[in-house]
């Protein structure tokens, strides 16, 4: 666990050491806030120990709360019908329930596949990037959809939600208004790095929609989110050739 304390009049406490935690360690809002960004990095994890560790840390953190705003990073994958009974989703839903019961002031953020550069090898963008760069074969689920949100876009949306003060004790779904096929992500990476991917298409996956709250918080043109442009922008911003 890594705790980062800002030197503001009302400092933020960030719990975690991953990509999201590191980005929010620079949080500059003047709100007394605890951001819980410690979690299980692999959404396909089946071992119980990582989930128990996060649950224990979550309970200890909630027990110390007074009147701070508690921000928890959950997942928009709760909307994925193929994942609804997975250990990861059941764990996240249980954590959300615990927070809504224990925390006097909370904000639960359901984010999609956060893109912020190399680091967590289990994110979909990093998985495709690594396999294409190394020429390793992988499978593409033809009927699946995936949703990508840039780390900085997530940061700005959460910052706005906290500062405006009207989203307490709510669940916000902060995702891209447009989901994409995995093949579209792969093709964008191929174009960006100038290398063909080695993959096979498999008859798996389900397309599903996710309602988003991000357009209430970020004042950008609708064209900003268009998949081709957005994926290229993420690659240019977070992945160096």
Secondary structure, 3 states (H helix, E strand, C coil): CCEEECCCCCCEEEECCCHHHHHHCCCCCCCCEEEECCCCCCCCCCCCHHHHHHHHHHHHHHHCCCCCEEEEEEEHHHHCCCCCCCHHHHHHHHHHHHHHHHCCCEEEEEECEEECCCCCCCCHHHHHHHHHHHCCCEEEECCCCECEEEHHHHHHHHHHHHHHCCCCCEEEEECCCCCECHHHHHHHHHHHHCCCCCEEEECCCCCCCCCCCHHHCCCCCHHHHCHHHHHHHHHHHHCCC
